[in-house]
Amino acid sequence: MKLLTVKMFNRFGDDSDFVEIDLIDEVNYIDLWYKNKNSTKVLAFHTSHGSYLAITTLSDIARVCEKYGFELAGKSHCININKVESIKAKDHNGSTIVFIDGTHVDVSKQV
């Protein structure tokens, strides 16, 4: 089973930070890891060639999925721009993104 992960250490801020690992063939053990005592614990996958984290941030998933049409919209949403029907500015510094299936999401900044 393949998992898309992000390097725990030695990140460069580019696509090389994201690594696909094989759960069965490569992972020695899995534990919970946290950057500091105030951060949320995330799954860490430890292999013979390094340690990797589950992708848990919108900025990381947006970077990985950018080539498939996803982008950050505000601070709390990563949207598939290929599924957007319209974007409507709201009165107070935000937008409503309407998707082709009729669903919508409000984002905190104008897109």
N, C-alpha and C positions, 0 to 999 in steps of 0.2 A: 504494500500500500504506500503510495507516494504522498508526501506532505510538503506543502510549500511553507518554508520557514524563513526567518530573518536571522542573520548572524548575531550571536550574543555579544561578541567582542570584535574589535578591529573592523568596524564599519567604515565605508568610504563615501556613503551618501549617493551611491549610484546603483545600477542594477545588480552589481556583483554582491550586494548585501543580501540578496534574496537567493536562497538555495533550496532546491528540491531534494528531499532525502527520502530514503526508503525505510519505512518503519520496521519492517521485518529483517531486512538484510544489514542495516547500518546502525540502528539505535541500540546502544548498550543499556541505557536506563533513561527514565523520565522522572522529573521531579518538578516541584514548584519553585520558581525563582522570582526574586524581587530586587529591583535596583537599589532601593533604600527602604527603611522601615515604614515610610508613608505611602509607598507605591503598592499597586495591586499586584498580587502574585499571578504569574503566567506560567504556562507549561514550558518546560525546558527539555529539549531532546539532546542527549549527550551521545556522541559517536566517537570513533577512533580518530577522526579527522577534525573535530571541533564540536562546539556546543551551539545550539540553535534554539530560537524562541518561536512560539506560535505567533502569528501575526495578529496583533491586537489593537493597532492604531489605525485611524482613518487615513492618516498621511501615508503609512506604509502600504495599505491596501490600494489606495489611489495610485501610488507609484507603480505597483505591480500590475494593476488593471488598466493603466492609462492607455496602453496599446490596444485595448479592447473597447475604448470609448468611455471610460469612467473618468470623472474628475471631481475634485472637492467642490462643494457648494456650501459656503459658510463653514462653520467650525464643527458641525455635527452631522454632515451628510456627504456621502460619496454617491454620485448619481451616474447612471448610464445615459449619456447624452444621446445615444441612438434611440432611446425610448421616450425622449421628451417631445411632447406635442407643442407646448407653449410655456413661456415664462412670463409671469405677470408681476410687475412691481407693486409692492404694497405701500401704503401711505407712510409708514414709519420704518423706513430703512430695512426692508426685507423683500423677499420675493416668494411667490407661490409657483412651484414647478408642477405643471400638469403633464402626466404621462399619457401615452397613446391609448392605454387601457382605461383611462378615466380617473385613475387614482392620482393623488397629488400629495405634495409635501411642502410645508412652509419652512423656509430657510432664513436665517437671521441677517443675511446681507443681501444686497441687490446683486443679481447675477446677470 
